[in-house]
C-alpha cells in the first residue's frame, strides 16, 4: 500500500511539471496554395502568461512585432530578397529593449552583455554567424557581413568585434545595452544561486518565472521571397547569468538557424543547449528532405517529440519553399507574427 501511495505521488509531481510546458502548433495556409512570398518572426518563447502581462506591455510587444514584420513584408512585396527582409526585420527587434537581443540583451554573470547572431541563405547554403560580441549595435548585420565579406562562417569575441570595426559596422559603447529590467533579472537569479537546486525535470517546475526564463529569449525571422529563395536569421543576448563564454544555439547553423531552398527556413528560440543537442533547425529540414514530411509534420515531430523527450523547451518559426508557415512551441507562450503575400497579418503571444 505504501508503495502504491508513493507511485501516485511521483506521478502527480511529474504531471504537474509536464503541465508547465504546453504544446502549440499554428499553421498558416498549410498546403493550400503556393504563396508568392511569406514572412514570420519570433521574439522569444518561455513562460509567457496572460495573467502576468499588463495591458500596456502587451500593446508595446504587439506594436513592435507589427512594426518589425511590416519592414520585411514591404521589402518582399517590392521584390527584395529574403536575406534583406530577414536582416532588416531583425534590426527592429534588436533596437527594442523589449526583446533579448541587441538593446534588450540580458546580462552575463560578469555583468556584461554578449551577443550572438546568425543568418543563412537558402539558395547557396552560405551562412554567417558571430558570438560573444560586446560593441556591435546590430549583431545580425555582423552575421550578414561575415557571410558576404569573409571566407568564414563564424567569428567570436574580440576577433568578431575587430572584424566589425574593419567593415565599418555601427559600434556602440557597452553601456548602450544596459536596461534596468535585465539588470534586475540578473540580480534576482544571482540571489537564487545561494540556494542549492536540483536542475532535473522534476524540480524545474518549482522555479519562479525569472529563473526558468533565464534560458530563453531570442529574436528571429524566416522568409520566402518572390524569386523562391528562403532565408533565416536569429539574434540573441543568450542566457541570463551565463559564464565561461557560454554559447547557445542561435549562432550555430543547424541548431538555431537553417535555410535550404529545397525544404524550408527555420529560426529557433528556447533552451539552447537542447537545441544544439537535437540540431533542431536542420532536423526539421532533414525530415522534409529524407522522409518527405510536410513542414507542419516535421516541426511537430522535432519540437513536441524529439526536443520535449530530451527535456528541452522552446519553439521555432518556419516557412517552406511553397510559402507555408508554421509556428511550433512547447512552452506557455512565444512572441510571434506572420504575414503572407495577401498582406494578412497575425500576431500572437500566448498559447491559445
Buried (B, 14 or more C-beta within 10 A) or exposed (E): EEEEEEEEEEEEBEEEBEEBBBBBBBBBBBEEEEBBBBBBBBBBBBBBEEEEBEEEEEEBBBEBBBBBBBBBBBBBBEEBBBBBBBBBBBBBBBBBBBBBBBBBBBBBBEEEBBBBBBBBBBBEEBBBBBBBBBBBBBBBBBBBBBBEEEEEBBBBBEEBBEBBEEBEBEBBEEEEBBBEEBBEBBEBBBEBEEEEEEEEBEEBBBBEEBBBBBBBBBBBBBBBBBEBBBBBBBBBBBBBBBEEEBBBBBBBBBBBBBBBBEBBBBBBBBBBBBBBBBBBBBBBBBBBBEEEBBBBBBBBBBBBEBBBEBBBBBBBBBBBBBBBBBBBBBBBBBBBBBBBBEEEBBBBBBBE
